[in-house]
Each structure stands twice: as C-alpha cells, then as structure tokens.
C-alpha cells in the first residue's frame, strides 16, 4: 500500500517541525492536538487540516504518527484508535515517542487486533533535528509495515535503522540512547560546575572538553547551542528526562540487571524535578548545579 495522507496525533516540539517537513514537500497532513496553540501555526497552511477527534483522523489518514509526552497519553490514544470507526481509512500507526517496552507491546497488540499495523519508531535528535530532517529514527515492527512507512522516515531522519521485527525492540535501543544522552548532560553540568568554581570560564572549559576524551553530545551540541547562548531550549523538559531514565531502570529491573550508573542518572533528574525544574528545558540542569553550589557562570 502506498502511504500518502498522513496524520500527527500530538503536535508538540518534535512533531510540529516534522509535520512542516511534509507540507513543504507537498504532502497533505492531518493534525490533532488538545492544545489549540500547538496547531495554530498550521491554520493557514493549505495542506494542513486540523481535526478535533481521533475518529476524524482515522477517517482521513493512511498513517498516524504519534508524538505524545507520556506512556499514559499513548495508552489513551491507543484506546481511541481501537474504537469502532465507520469508513476507517487508517492502516498504519507509528509511535515516534519514548513510551517503554511494555506499553508499546500492549498497544501494538491491541491495534493489530482491530486490523491496524503498528510500527515502533522512536526518534532522537531534538527539535532542531526534527526541523532539519536529521533525526535518528530507530525502527522495529512487521517488515511489510516498516517498508510501507519507510518513505516517511526518510523525510524526518538522516539515520533510519531497523533493529527488529517486533514492537518494543526499538524502545529498548531508545531507552539505552536516552540514558547515555541524559547521563552525559547531567555529568557535563556537574563537571563544569567544578571547572567554573575553579575559575575556568565555561565556554573555555567546553571548548577543551569537546576536543578531549570527555567529548559527548552535550559538549558538542547542547552546551554550545543552548547553554552558552542562554537559549535553554533543546525541547525536552526535565520531567520528560526523568520519565525516560526511569523507564530504563524499570526495564533493567525486569531483566534482573545491576545498573548503578543509570540509577545515579535517574536520581539526578529526580533531584532536578524536586528542585522545581520539571517543566523547564533539560539543559536547565546546568543552572540547577550552579545554583546548588553557589557558582556563577564564568
């Protein structure tokens, strides 16, 4: 089946830029989000149509890409997608968010029971990567469904990797990616609090770290783009960071693994939420470390 009419359920910091890439290429896009502000930028786009219900979306789109903030939100939308719909056009459901393995498998089974094909396709790269089309798309699912949706992945991502034939396998890799990325951000924030206290300007410390063995995604991108510029707008709130690493530690528990580093990362993001940074951008963890240690940014 050729996929042409696509929908985004959840039009936030990631899905908004992704949807723009499709309309810019002449693809009709159907949008659904409970926040009117999320879809307002598309009101004047002739290729974008805003809907009020999941049922409407299912009657107009071949494929729905889900970009939702929590596993609970994904479960809610999943239940609505399994409800009886007259004249259902929808055939494929693609989850691009981090929801964990169990939730993903349960929803995939429920959708498949009503004749919908589910593709697990979490993305990595932040809002900037979504706008550039440079996301990493991690994919698992039925090979035929993955093949049908592959042209969509090429619009939003520069790295599309199929890691298995079963929903949930892509989530495993995404959780591993997120604990590494968010651990690197927390570690870089802590390390540069020390260098700042010792009198090394933050921009200089980052410049040295980024060409040394401590280089990571935070020294390469998050600090130069978000912290040193004062933007603090990577597009992933601290509360979502805690959700991601907690999903990793929960899966580790299920598998009987000892993961002291991941638990330290989870504790750090839990501290950020407790300290009042939950709804702020994840890069604000730098501000938290500086404040807790009485360090001025140097």
C-alpha positions as CSV (number, residue, x, y, z in Angstrom):
1,X,0.0,0.0,0.0
2,X,1.3,3.5,-0.8
3,X,1.1,5.9,2.1
4,X,0.1,9.4,1.1
5,X,-2.2,11.0,3.6
6,X,-0.5,11.3,7.0
7,X,-1.6,12.5,10.4
8,X,0.2,13.6,13.5
9,X,-1.5,13.0,16.8
10,X,0.4,15.2,19.2
11,X,1.8,18.3,17.5
12,X,4.5,19.4,20.0
13,X,8.1,20.5,19.9
14,X,9.1,17.4,17.9
15,X,6.0,16.7,15.8
16,X,5.4,20.3,14.7
17,X,8.7,20.6,12.8
18,X,8.3,17.1,11.4
19,X,4.8,18.0,10.1
20,X,6.3,21.1,8.4
21,X,8.8,19.0,6.5
22,X,5.9,17.0,5.0
23,X,3.8,20.0,4.0
24,X,6.9,21.6,2.5
25,X,7.2,18.6,0.2
26,X,3.5,18.7,-0.8
27,X,2.1,16.0,1.5
28,X,-1.4,16.5,2.9
29,X,-1.1,16.4,6.7
30,X,-3.9,15.9,9.3
31,X,-3.3,17.3,12.8
32,X,-4.7,16.6,16.2
33,X,-3.6,18.1,19.5
34,X,-5.6,19.1,22.6
35,X,-3.7,22.4,22.8
36,X,-5.0,24.9,20.2
37,X,-1.7,26.7,20.3
38,X,0.1,23.6,19.0
39,X,-1.8,23.6,15.7
40,X,-2.3,27.4,15.3
41,X,0.9,27.7,13.1
42,X,-0.8,25.4,10.6
43,X,-4.1,27.2,10.3
44,X,-3.1,29.0,7.1
45,X,-1.3,26.0,5.5
46,X,-3.5,24.7,2.6
47,X,-2.0,21.2,3.0
48,X,-2.7,21.0,6.7
49,X,-6.1,20.1,8.2
50,X,-6.8,20.3,11.9
51,X,-9.1,17.7,13.4
52,X,-11.0,17.6,16.7
53,X,-11.0,13.8,17.4
54,X,-9.1,10.6,16.8
55,X,-12.1,9.3,14.9
56,X,-11.8,12.1,12.4
57,X,-8.1,11.4,11.9
58,X,-8.8,7.7,11.4
59,X,-11.2,8.5,8.6
60,X,-8.8,10.7,6.6
61,X,-5.3,9.4,7.0
62,X,-3.5,6.3,5.8
63,X,-0.9,6.5,8.6
64,X,-0.9,8.3,12.0
65,X,2.4,9.3,13.6
66,X,2.0,9.6,17.4
67,X,4.2,12.0,19.3
68,X,3.0,12.0,22.9
69,X,4.6,13.1,26.1
70,X,3.9,10.1,28.4
71,X,3.1,6.4,28.2
72,X,-0.3,7.2,29.7
73,X,-1.1,9.6,26.9
74,X,-0.1,6.9,24.4
75,X,-2.3,4.4,26.1
76,X,-5.2,6.9,25.9
77,X,-4.8,7.5,22.2
78,X,-4.3,3.8,21.6
79,X,-7.7,3.0,23.2
80,X,-9.3,5.7,21.0
81,X,-7.7,4.2,17.9
82,X,-9.1,0.7,18.7
83,X,-12.7,2.0,19.0
84,X,-15.0,1.1,16.1
85,X,-14.8,3.8,13.3
86,X,-17.1,4.0,10.3
87,X,-15.2,4.3,7.0
88,X,-11.8,3.9,8.6
89,X,-9.0,4.8,6.2
90,X,-6.2,4.4,8.7
91,X,-4.0,1.4,8.2
92,X,-0.7,2.2,10.0
93,X,0.1,3.6,13.4
94,X,3.7,4.8,14.1
95,X,4.8,5.7,17.5
96,X,7.7,8.2,17.5
97,X,7.9,8.9,21.2
98,X,9.6,7.1,24.1
99,X,7.0,5.0,25.9
100,X,8.8,2.0,27.2
101,X,8.6,-1.7,26.1
102,X,5.5,-2.9,27.9
103,X,3.3,-0.1,26.9
104,X,4.4,-0.3,23.3
105,X,3.8,-4.0,23.1
106,X,0.4,-3.8,24.7
107,X,-0.7,-1.1,22.3
108,X,0.7,-2.9,19.3
109,X,-1.3,-6.0,20.2
110,X,-4.5,-4.0,20.7
111,X,-4.1,-2.2,17.4
112,X,-3.3,-5.3,15.5
113,X,-6.4,-7.0,16.9
114,X,-8.5,-4.4,15.1
115,X,-6.6,-4.7,11.8
116,X,-4.1,-1.8,12.3
117,X,-0.4,-2.3,11.7
118,X,1.9,-0.8,14.4
119,X,5.4,0.4,13.9
120,X,7.7,1.3,16.8
121,X,9.8,4.2,15.7
122,X,11.1,6.5,18.5
123,X,13.3,9.4,17.2
124,X,16.3,11.1,18.6
125,X,17.8,14.5,17.8
126,X,15.6,17.1,19.5
127,X,13.5,19.8,17.9
128,X,16.4,21.2,15.9
129,X,17.0,17.7,14.4
130,X,13.3,17.4,13.6
131,X,13.4,20.8,11.7
132,X,16.5,19.8,9.8
133,X,15.3,16.3,9.0
134,X,18.4,14.9,10.6
135,X,16.7,12.7,13.3
136,X,17.9,9.2,14.1
137,X,14.8,7.0,13.6
138,X,15.0,3.7,15.4
139,X,12.5,1.2,14.0
140,X,11.0,-2.1,14.8
141,X,7.9,-3.9,13.6
142,X,6.4,-6.1,10.9
143,X,8.7,-5.8,7.8
144,X,5.8,-5.0,5.4
145,X,4.5,-2.2,7.7
146,X,8.1,-0.9,8.1
147,X,8.6,-0.9,4.4
148,X,5.3,0.9,3.8
149,X,6.3,3.7,6.3
150,X,9.9,3.9,5.3
151,X,9.4,6.9,2.9
152,X,8.1,8.9,5.9
153,X,11.1,8.1,8.0
154,X,13.4,9.4,5.2
155,X,11.6,12.8,5.3
156,X,12.3,13.3,9.0
157,X,15.6,11.4,9.5
158,X,19.1,11.1,8.2
159,X,19.7,7.9,10.0
160,X,16.9,5.2,9.8
161,X,17.9,1.9,11.5
162,X,15.6,-1.1,11.7
163,X,16.6,-3.0,14.9
164,X,14.0,-5.8,14.8
165,X,10.6,-7.2,13.6
166,X,8.7,-6.7,16.9
167,X,7.3,-3.6,18.5
168,X,9.2,-2.8,21.7
169,X,12.7,-3.6,20.3
170,X,13.2,0.0,19.1
171,X,12.1,1.2,22.5
172,X,14.9,-0.8,24.1
173,X,17.5,0.9,22.0
174,X,15.9,4.3,22.5
175,X,16.0,3.9,26.3
176,X,19.7,3.0,26.1
177,X,20.3,6.0,24.0
178,X,18.4,8.3,26.3
179,X,20.2,7.2,29.5
180,X,23.5,7.8,27.8
181,X,22.5,11.2,26.4
182,X,20.8,12.4,29.6
183,X,23.6,11.0,31.7
184,X,26.1,12.9,29.6
185,X,24.2,16.1,30.1
186,X,24.0,15.7,33.8
187,X,27.7,14.7,34.1
188,X,28.8,17.6,31.9
189,X,26.7,20.0,34.0
190,X,28.3,18.7,37.2
191,X,31.8,18.6,35.8
192,X,31.6,22.2,34.5
193,X,30.3,23.4,37.8
194,X,33.6,22.3,39.2
195,X,35.6,24.0,36.4
196,X,33.7,27.2,36.9
197,X,34.3,27.1,40.7
198,X,38.0,26.7,40.0
199,X,38.0,29.8,37.8
200,X,37.8,28.3,34.3
201,X,35.3,30.2,32.1
202,X,32.5,27.9,31.0
203,X,33.0,28.5,27.3
204,X,36.7,27.7,27.6
205,X,36.0,24.5,29.5
206,X,33.5,23.3,27.0
207,X,35.9,24.1,24.1
208,X,38.6,22.0,25.8
209,X,36.3,19.1,26.7
210,X,34.8,18.9,23.3
211,X,38.2,18.1,21.7
212,X,39.3,15.8,24.5
213,X,38.3,12.3,25.7
214,X,35.3,13.7,27.6
215,X,33.6,14.8,24.4
216,X,29.9,13.9,24.2
217,X,26.6,15.1,22.8
218,X,26.4,17.8,25.4
219,X,29.8,19.3,24.9
220,X,29.3,19.1,21.1
221,X,25.7,20.4,20.9
222,X,23.7,21.1,24.0
223,X,26.2,23.4,25.7
224,X,27.2,25.4,22.6
225,X,23.7,25.7,21.3
226,X,21.6,26.0,24.4
227,X,23.7,26.8,27.5
228,X,26.4,29.2,26.2
229,X,23.9,31.1,24.1
230,X,21.4,31.4,27.1
231,X,18.6,29.8,25.0
232,X,18.0,26.7,27.1
233,X,15.6,25.5,24.5
234,X,16.6,22.0,23.4
235,X,12.9,21.0,23.6
236,X,12.9,18.2,26.2
237,X,11.7,19.2,29.7
238,X,13.4,17.8,32.8
239,X,10.3,15.9,33.8
240,X,10.4,14.0,30.5
241,X,14.1,13.3,31.0
242,X,13.2,11.7,34.4
243,X,10.5,9.7,32.7
244,X,13.0,8.4,30.1
245,X,15.6,7.2,32.6
246,X,13.0,5.8,34.9
247,X,11.8,3.6,32.0
248,X,15.3,2.4,31.5
249,X,15.8,1.5,35.2
250,X,12.4,-0.2,35.2
251,X,13.3,-2.4,32.3
252,X,16.6,-3.2,33.9
253,X,14.7,-4.4,37.0
254,X,12.6,-6.6,34.8
255,X,15.7,-8.1,33.2
256,X,17.4,-8.6,36.6
257,X,20.3,-6.2,35.8
258,X,22.5,-4.3,38.1
259,X,22.7,-0.7,36.8
260,X,24.3,1.7,39.4
261,X,25.1,4.3,36.8
262,X,21.6,4.5,35.4
263,X,20.2,4.8,38.9
264,X,22.6,7.7,39.6
265,X,21.4,9.4,36.4
266,X,17.7,8.8,37.5
267,X,18.4,10.2,40.9
268,X,20.0,13.3,39.4
269,X,17.0,14.0,37.2
270,X,14.7,13.3,40.1
271,X,16.6,16.0,42.0
272,X,16.1,18.4,39.1
273,X,12.3,17.8,39.2
274,X,12.3,18.1,43.0
275,X,14.2,21.4,42.8
276,X,11.5,22.9,40.6
277,X,13.0,22.4,37.1
278,X,10.5,19.7,36.0
279,X,8.7,21.9,33.4
280,X,11.9,23.7,32.3
281,X,14.2,22.6,29.5
282,X,16.5,19.7,30.3
283,X,19.5,21.9,29.7
284,X,18.5,23.9,32.8
285,X,20.1,21.2,34.8
286,X,23.2,23.3,34.4
287,X,21.5,26.1,36.2
288,X,20.5,23.8,39.0
289,X,24.0,22.6,39.6
290,X,25.3,26.2,39.5
291,X,22.6,27.3,41.9
292,X,23.0,24.4,44.4
293,X,26.8,25.0,44.5
294,X,26.7,28.8,44.6
295,X,28.6,29.0,41.3
296,X,28.3,32.0,38.9
297,X,28.6,31.1,35.3
298,X,32.1,32.0,34.3
